[in-house]
Structure formats: C-alpha cells, structure tokens
Amino acid sequence: MLCTVVASFAATAQVTLGSSPYTQNFNSLSSGVPSGWRVYNSSGANTLGTLSSLNPSATTGIFNDTACGATNVSSGGFKNYASANIMTEGSACAAQQTATDRAMGIRQVSKGNATNPNTDSGAAFVLVLANTTGLTNFNLSFKLQSLDTSSPRTTTWMVDYTTDISATPPTFTPVTTSPAVLTTGGHTFSNTSVTVNFGAALDNKSGNVYIRIVTLEPSTGSGNRASTAIDDVSLSFTGGTSGVNDVTANGTVGFSVVGMATTSGVNFSATTAVAGTYNVDMFDMTGRKVYTTAVNLNAGTQTISAGSNLTPGMYIARLSNGAATATAKVMVN
C-alpha cells in the first residue's frame, strides 16, 4: 500500500497544500527554482509556454551597479535577485550579492534574442498546485518589484490561471488584481504589494491548478528592458490541515499526525494492541527513506515524536513492528 501511495505523488513538481497559508520567500534560489514553481518563456493567453531555467548565481542577478560587470546587469533570463525589501536603487553590487533576502526575477531582452528568446512578451512565473480538493476561498498576495531605474521600457504584468492544462488549447483566465495595473520598468524602482481574490474559481479542484504571473503584451517605449522580480508570495485558503489523515492501517495499529508538522519534527498519535518495539520510518515522495527510529510502545494510545532536519513538503510515515503496520500522510510546513 505504501508503494502505491508514494507512486501517486512521485515524479511531480507541484505544491501539495497543507495548512493555510502557503508561503514562498525565494530565499533559497541559490539551489534553484523552488519546488512547485516553474519559469516559462513564449507564454500566451492559450499556451503555457516553453519551460525555461533560472540562473541561481547571485553574481548574475545584479541591477543598476555595473561594478560587477555590465553583462551581469544587462544579460537576459530568469535570475536570482536581491529583494527590493532590503535593497534600494543605489545598492552596491557587493551588497546585492551577499543579501540573504532574495527574489525570483527576470531581465527581459528582445523577443528574438538567441539565448533568452520570447521573454518580451511571454515571460511567466508559474505556481503549480497538485489540487485544491476540500479547499475554498483562495486569496493570493505577492510583491512585484521593478529593480532597474536605467530601464526606460515599461512592462505590463497580469495574473491568470487554468484548472485544465490538458485542454487543446488550454484557456488561462485573467483575474482582477489590486492594484489593477501592474507595471515594471519605466525608470522606476518599486516594490508593489499585489493582492488577488480568486472567489470560487479555484475551489475544490481535483486536478492541477496553474497560477501565473505573466506578461502577454510587448513592453512599450524604447531602450533596454525591465529587470522584474516577485517575492513574498502567500496563498491563503479555507480548509486543510498540517498534514494528515490516516492512509491505511491493518486494524491493530492506529497512526496519525498530532498538531503541526514542522522541519524539526512531527508528533504522532499511535494506538497499538500489543506492546513492544516499533519502527517509525518516513519516506519522501520519490520513495526514499529519509528518517528511521525505533520506539518502545505500550498497548493503548500514546504520543511519539519523530523526524528531524526535514525539508518542507509531503511525506509518508510508517509505523510497524513486522506484524502490524500503519501509514499516514505528513505535510511538513
């Protein structure tokens, strides 16, 4: 049963929602695009676009200051930028490189650029949700950052979504944002808080949900193009838990998560018919065992603690003494 459950979650790069809100601050971009996020070029109103990649180096993600080399400022592509939360338009190159508050961004270049084509227009930051089953009332907030005052062109951004990426072609539905018009560039350094209320549009969807922050129209004006970033994404909703209904039990063992599962550990409620030594194992969604420990349990119900140095995400936990086994889903926040 465990293998079946793991297989259903494996080979996906999606966010499985647990407790509200889901948040992402992009401070680990040096390791690459966060799980569940993707960046695209060639995006359109009826096309997801072409999957692209992000340069994780903080050296390449520089705005304004050419002391680190002009190409670091002007080269195109998706980049790891220092966040406008702590930087200003006059921030030195060295300060940008060492800043711990990061933002996921792009330097747009001409549509026909050989290395980074179709980002003006067509650049998109995409959040992919595994599903929204049992969840309602979705609201999104994020920071939209215009980082390079030397860029005269103005780029207009929008938020849209689809709940049927398999359609031919898929239809992305625009949503109203606050503020209503989202722009970067135009010789502006800004850090704009954006909010979106999805109403009932994303409620209780059993399949993938794609949310995009995207530019679908060419930039206006002349000269070099904007350096734009997003930061501090928060997706709130009604429903959900920290992770946790029993997946299966054989009738002699009960096993479930108690309270909030965190990166430092998980508390479980274990009900056993027979006292003895039990193993607690935790598996990630590829089926790899990431944690194991042995615990001595009494007959009856008790609380046990397990897990350490976990990364946020979904796991399968298994309690077994060889004769009796139970598994539970765990969402680590």
C-alpha positions in Angstrom: 0.0 0.0 0.0 2.9 2.3 0.8 4.4 1.9 -2.6 1.0 2.7 -4.2 0.6 5.9 -2.2 4.2 7.1 -3.0 3.8 6.4 -6.7 0.8 8.6 -6.9 2.8 11.6 -5.6 6.1 10.8 -7.3 7.5 12.4 -10.4 5.6 15.7 -9.8 6.8 19.2 -9.2 3.8 20.6 -7.6 2.8 22.2 -4.3 0.5 20.0 -2.2 -1.3 22.4 0.1 -1.5 21.7 3.8 -2.4 24.4 6.3 -3.2 27.9 5.2 -1.4 30.0 4.1 1.2 28.5 1.7 4.2 30.9 1.5 7.3 31.3 -0.5 10.1 33.9 0.0 12.6 32.6 -2.6 15.5 32.9 -0.2 16.9 29.6 -1.3 17.2 30.4 -5.0 20.9 29.6 -5.0 19.6 26.0 -5.0 17.3 26.6 -8.0 13.6 27.3 -8.6 11.5 26.2 -5.5 9.5 23.0 -5.8 6.1 23.7 -7.3 7.4 26.8 -9.2 8.4 27.0 -12.9 9.5 29.7 -15.2 8.5 30.0 -18.8 9.1 31.9 -22.0 6.9 32.1 -25.0 3.7 32.1 -22.8 0.4 33.2 -24.4 -3.2 33.5 -23.5 -3.8 30.0 -24.7 -0.4 28.4 -24.2 1.6 27.7 -21.1 4.8 28.4 -23.0 8.3 26.8 -23.1 9.8 25.7 -19.8 12.9 27.8 -19.1 15.5 27.8 -16.4 16.8 30.2 -13.8 20.4 31.2 -13.2 20.9 30.6 -9.5 24.0 32.7 -9.1 23.7 35.9 -7.1 26.6 37.3 -9.1 24.5 37.3 -12.3 21.4 38.8 -10.6 22.6 42.4 -10.4 20.6 45.5 -11.1 22.0 49.1 -11.7 25.5 48.6 -10.4 27.9 47.6 -13.2 30.9 47.3 -10.8 30.4 43.5 -11.0 30.4 43.7 -14.8 27.9 45.3 -17.2 26.8 41.9 -18.5 25.6 40.9 -15.1 23.1 43.8 -15.3 22.1 43.6 -18.9 22.2 39.9 -19.7 18.7 38.4 -20.2 17.0 35.5 -18.5 15.5 34.4 -15.2 17.7 35.4 -12.3 18.3 35.3 -8.5 18.0 38.9 -7.5 18.5 40.6 -4.1 15.0 41.6 -3.0 13.8 45.2 -3.0 12.6 44.5 0.5 16.1 45.4 1.7 17.8 46.8 -1.4 17.5 50.3 -2.9 18.1 51.5 -6.4 21.6 52.7 -5.3 22.6 49.4 -3.6 26.2 48.4 -4.4 26.9 45.2 -6.3 28.6 43.6 -3.3 25.6 44.2 -1.1 23.3 42.7 -3.7 25.4 39.6 -4.0 25.5 38.9 -0.2 21.9 39.8 0.6 20.0 36.9 2.2 16.6 38.3 1.2 16.2 37.1 -2.4 13.6 37.5 -5.1 12.9 35.4 -8.3 13.1 37.6 -11.3 13.8 38.2 -15.0 15.8 40.6 -17.2 13.7 40.8 -20.3 15.6 41.1 -23.6 14.4 41.4 -27.3 12.0 38.7 -28.4 14.5 37.3 -31.0 17.4 37.1 -28.5 19.3 33.9 -29.3 20.0 32.9 -25.7 16.8 34.0 -23.9 14.1 34.3 -26.6 10.4 35.3 -26.2 10.5 37.0 -22.8 9.2 40.3 -24.2 6.4 39.3 -24.2 5.9 35.7 -22.9 7.8 35.6 -19.6 5.9 33.8 -16.8 6.4 32.8 -13.2 4.1 29.8 -12.6 2.9 28.2 -9.3 1.5 24.6 -9.9 -0.8 23.2 -7.2 -1.3 19.4 -7.1 -5.0 20.0 -6.4 -7.4 22.1 -4.2 -9.6 19.2 -3.0 -11.6 20.3 0.0 -10.2 23.8 -0.1 -12.0 27.1 -0.9 -11.7 30.9 -0.8 -8.3 31.4 -2.3 -6.5 34.7 -2.0 -3.1 35.5 -3.4 -0.6 38.2 -2.4 2.9 38.9 -3.6 5.5 41.7 -4.1 6.1 42.8 -7.7 9.5 44.5 -7.9 10.8 46.9 -10.5 14.6 46.8 -10.0 16.5 48.8 -12.6 15.9 52.5 -12.9 18.1 52.6 -16.1 15.4 50.7 -18.0 13.1 53.1 -19.9 10.8 50.4 -21.4 7.6 49.6 -19.4 6.4 46.0 -19.0 2.8 45.2 -18.0 2.1 42.1 -15.9 -1.1 40.2 -15.1 -2.3 37.2 -13.0 -4.2 34.4 -14.6 -4.9 30.7 -14.0 -6.1 27.5 -15.5 -7.6 24.4 -14.0 -7.5 22.3 -17.2 -3.9 22.4 -18.6 -4.7 19.3 -20.8 -7.3 21.2 -22.9 -6.3 21.8 -26.5 -5.5 24.6 -26.2 -5.7 25.4 -22.5 -7.5 28.5 -21.5 -6.0 30.9 -19.0 -8.5 33.1 -17.2 -7.3 36.6 -16.2 -8.2 37.8 -12.7 -8.5 41.3 -11.2 -5.6 42.4 -9.2 -5.1 45.2 -6.7 -3.7 47.5 -7.9 -5.5 46.9 -11.2 -2.5 47.8 -13.4 0.9 46.1 -12.8 3.9 47.6 -14.4 7.7 47.5 -14.1 10.5 49.4 -15.8 9.9 53.0 -16.9 12.9 54.2 -15.0 11.2 53.1 -11.8 12.5 51.3 -8.7 9.4 49.9 -6.8 8.2 47.2 -4.5 4.5 46.9 -5.0 2.2 44.7 -2.8 -0.3 42.9 -5.1 -3.4 41.1 -3.9 -5.8 38.8 -5.8 -9.2 37.3 -4.7 -10.0 34.2 -6.8 -13.5 34.0 -5.5 -14.7 30.4 -6.0 -12.7 29.9 -9.2 -10.1 27.6 -7.6 -12.3 25.8 -5.1 -12.2 22.1 -4.7 -10.4 21.1 -7.9 -9.2 17.5 -8.1 -6.5 18.2 -10.7 -3.6 20.5 -11.1 -4.1 24.3 -10.8 -1.7 26.6 -12.6 -1.4 30.2 -11.3 0.7 32.6 -13.5 2.3 36.0 -13.0 2.8 36.7 -16.7 3.4 39.4 -19.3 1.4 38.8 -22.5 2.0 42.1 -24.3 5.2 43.5 -25.6 6.9 46.2 -23.5 6.3 49.8 -24.5 8.8 52.5 -25.2 12.4 52.2 -26.4 15.8 51.3 -24.9 16.7 48.5 -22.6 14.0 46.4 -20.9 13.0 45.9 -17.3 14.5 43.8 -14.6 11.5 42.5 -12.7 11.1 40.2 -9.6 8.5 38.6 -7.5 8.8 38.0 -3.7 6.9 37.0 -0.6 4.2 35.0 -2.2 1.3 34.0 0.1 -1.7 31.9 -0.9 -4.4 31.7 1.7 -7.5 29.4 1.7 -10.1 27.9 3.9 -9.8 24.2 4.9 -6.8 22.0 5.0 -4.6 20.8 7.9 -1.0 20.3 8.7 -1.0 17.0 7.1 -2.9 14.3 8.0 -5.4 11.7 7.6 -4.5 8.0 8.1 -3.7 6.4 4.8 -4.1 2.8 5.9 -4.0 0.6 9.0 -4.4 -3.1 9.4 -6.9 -2.9 12.3 -4.4 -3.4 15.1 -2.4 -0.2 14.8 -3.7 3.4 14.6 -1.3 6.2 13.4 -2.0 9.9 12.8 -0.3 13.3 13.0 -0.9 15.4 16.0 -0.7 19.2 15.6 1.6 21.0 13.1 4.3 19.0 11.4 7.5 21.2 11.1 11.0 20.8 9.8 12.3 20.0 13.3 9.9 17.1 13.9 6.5 15.5 13.9 4.2 14.4 16.7 2.2 11.2 16.1 -0.7 9.6 18.0 0.0 5.8 17.9 -2.6 3.2 19.1 -1.3 -0.3 19.4 -2.9 -3.6 20.6 0.4 -5.1 21.5 3.3 -3.6 23.5 6.8 -3.8 22.0 9.4 -2.2 19.8 8.1 -0.5 16.7 9.9 1.2 13.8 8.9 4.7 12.6 10.1 5.3 9.0 9.5 8.4 6.9 9.6 8.4 3.1 9.7 11.4 0.7 7.6 11.4 -2.5 10.2 9.5 -4.5 10.0 6.6 -2.1 13.4 7.4 -0.5 13.6 6.7 3.2 14.7 10.0 4.9 14.2 9.0 8.6 14.0 6.0 10.8 13.9 5.3 14.5 12.9 2.6 16.9 10.4 3.3 19.7 9.1 1.2 22.6 5.3 1.4 22.8 2.7 0.3 25.3 -0.6 -1.2 24.4 -3.1 1.6 24.0 -2.7 5.2 22.7 0.3 7.3 23.2 2.1 10.2 21.6 5.5 9.8 19.9 7.9 12.2 18.3 9.9 11.5 15.1 11.6 13.3 12.2 14.4 15.8 12.2 16.0 18.1 9.7 13.1 17.7 7.4 12.5 19.9 4.4 9.0 21.3 3.7 6.8 19.0 1.7 4.8 15.8 1.7 6.0 12.6 3.3 4.6 9.1 4.1 5.3 7.9 7.6 5.1 4.2 8.5 4.7 2.6 12.0 5.4 -1.1 12.0 6.5 -4.0 14.3 6.7 -6.5 11.5 3.3 -8.0 12.2 1.2 -4.8 12.3 1.7 -1.7 10.1 0.0 1.7 9.6 0.9 4.6 7.4 0.0 8.3 7.4 0.5 11.3 5.2 2.5 14.1 6.7 2.7 17.7 5.3 5.7 19.4 6.8 5.5 23.2 6.8 
